[in-house]
Amino acid sequence: MKIEIAKASLEDAEAVVRAMTIRHRRELDAVAPCDDEAVQVATALRYSGQICAKLHGEPVAVGGTFPARPNVVALGLITTDAFPAAALAFTKFFRHKLFTALRDEGVHRIECLTLADLHVAHRWMEMLGLSEEATLRKYGRNGETFKQFSWVAP
């Protein structure tokens, strides 16, 4: 099984958005400014699209961080149904390379919002070392409840 972790391109983000899981579609619909697919691709690339996981050359996830405030970044991830085969390699990359680089740059907080019922995402956050810290009721554009996870420097 060939897994590649690399910089994401616009084409990678487009492929993942078109093939994203139903769970991630619900989550993106709740926070994207509209239902237009081009806008959703742009949203995905801006908030989740720095890094791509490819399985046999096909994009199965785009993820990354973006500045939320000085020394604070927000984490985003969008996956396809094929992501579980690449999940371990992607998780290791995030924990050991991305997060280490962020801490070395002075980041003292990594945060992520996810739908309250997206339990597989909650488990992934915990695997990355983030902890649940809040429930945000009526946070999504249609009143969806979200959970906030974070890692905070000691």
N, C-alpha and C positions, 0 to 999 in steps of 0.2 A: 504494500500500500504506500503510494508516494504522496507525502504531505509537504506542502511548501508554505512557508510563512514569509510574506513579502509586503512591500509598500502597495497599497491599494490604488487602482486606477479608477477613472470614471466608469469604464466598462465593467470592472469588477463590481462596483457598487450597483450599477444598473442590473447586472445579472443576479446579484443577491436579492435586491429589492423585488425583482420579478418572480423569484423563486422562494421568497422568504416563507417561513412557517406561518401558519394561521395565527399562532400566538403573537409572533412579532408583528404581523399585519395589524392586529388589534392594538398593540402597543403604539406602533407608528401612527395609526389613525387617530389615536387619542392625543398625540402631541404635535403632529404635523399641522401646519397652518391651513391645509386644505386637502381634498381628496385627489388632486391632480398628481399623476404618477411622476411627472418630471420634477415637480416640487418635492415629492417624497424622496426621489433619488438624490436631489440636491441636499435635502435635510439629512438623509442617511450619510452622504459623503462628508458633510460638514461635521456632524456629531459622532459618527461611528466609522468613518472611512479611511483612517490612516493606514490600517494594517489589514491584509487579506489572508485568509487561510484558503488554500487550494488543495483539492483532493484529485489526484490524477489530472492536474491542469485546470480543473473546473472550480470557480470560486464557490465556497460553501459558507463563508462568513466574512463580514467586514466589521472591524472594531477599532477602538482607540480611545483617546482622551482629547478633551478640548478645555481651554482655560475657562474657569467659571468666575474666579476672582484671583487676585495676586496669590500665588503659592497654593492655589486650590484648583484641582482639575475634576471634571466630570467624565465618567466612563460611559461609553456606548457600545452596543453589540447588536448586530442583526445576523441571523443565521438562516440557513435552509435546512430541510429535513435530513440532508446528508452530513450536517455538522458533527453529530456524535462521533463519527470516525476520526475527525480531526481535533476534537475537543481537548484531548490531553495535551497534544503538542501546542495548541493555541494557549491553553491555560498556563503551561510551563513558560511560554514566551512572555506572556503578560506578567506573571509573578517574578520571574528571574531576570528578564531583560528590561521590559518597559517600566515596571514599577521601581526597579532598582535605579534606573536612569532618572526617573522622576524624583525619587527621594534625594539622589545625588545633586539634582538641580535645585533643591530647596523646597520641593512640594511637601506640605505638611498635612494635606487632606486630599483624599480621593473619594468622590461620592458618585452614587448612581441611583437613579429612579427607575422603578419597574412596576408594572401592573401588580396589584396586590394578590391576584390569583395566579401569577406566573411563577409557580413554585420551582420549576426547573431553573429559572434565572436566579431565584433566591439561593438555590444550592450552589450555583456557579459563583455568585458573589462571595459566599462563605468560603468556597475553595480558594478564591483569590485573597482571602484575608479580610474582607469587608464584613461589617456587622450591621444587622438591622438596627436602625435608630429612630424611625418615625413612620407613622401611617398618615398619609395625606389624603383626606377625604375630599371628593369632588375636585380632584386635581386636573383630570383630563378634560378635553374640550366638550365631552358629552357627559361629564360628571363621574368619570371612572376614578376609582380609588387606587392610589399608588403607594408603594413602600419605598422608603429611602434607606439606602445602605451606605456605609462609609468606612474608610480606614483613616485613622488619625494617628499622626506621629506621637510617640511617647514624649 
